[in-house]
Amino acid sequence: MIYAGIYIAALVAANLLVAWLGVWFSLVNAFVLIGLDLSLRDKLHDLWEGEKLPIKMGGLIATASVVSYAINPATGMIAFASLAAFSLSMVADSVVYQYLKYKDKVIRINGSNIAGAAVDSVVFPTIAFGGLMLEIVALQFLTKVFGGFIWGKILNRSE
């Protein structure tokens, strides 16, 4: 499935780029690549509903972390942080998406993206960079939400 492949590729690219370019690049990643992954998660949620969604999404997240590490072992802590952050944000995203099941699609997507972005923005930089960096957390959160909004519009323009 094309969406699953794009999801993994975006997460691997985000891991490799932040490992190579450092913490400042995590803001660019947050907007472009993580915003994309947050919106793709909702697309996959709709496609896979009732088909072992947590196992499939968890498999995508784990695959991306393993591939990141295999390509560049120096991404070790970044890949681990990504695995932890995206796994936890997947839970928050899925719970909110399910809660908003009967709301308009735009509300479901953006509501779940806000929840996923909040969790990911705290967990990822704290693990990846060794401490809670409030400015990075706040900026990542805002860029992920805005990026997710833009990608949600693009991915769902024909619906």
VENQUI-V35439 format. One record per run of one state. SS is the DSSP state (helix for helix, strand for strand, loop for the rest). FROM is the first residue (numbers start at 1). LEN is the number of residues. If there is no record, write none. Layout:
ss->SS from->FROM len->LEN
ss->SS from->FROM len->LEN
This chain:
ss->loop from->1 len->1
ss->helix from->2 len->20
ss->loop from->22 len->3
ss->helix from->25 len->24
ss->loop from->49 len->4
ss->helix from->53 len->19
ss->loop from->72 len->1
ss->helix from->73 len->27
ss->loop from->100 len->5
ss->helix from->105 len->24
ss->loop from->129 len->5
ss->helix from->134 len->22
ss->loop from->156 len->4
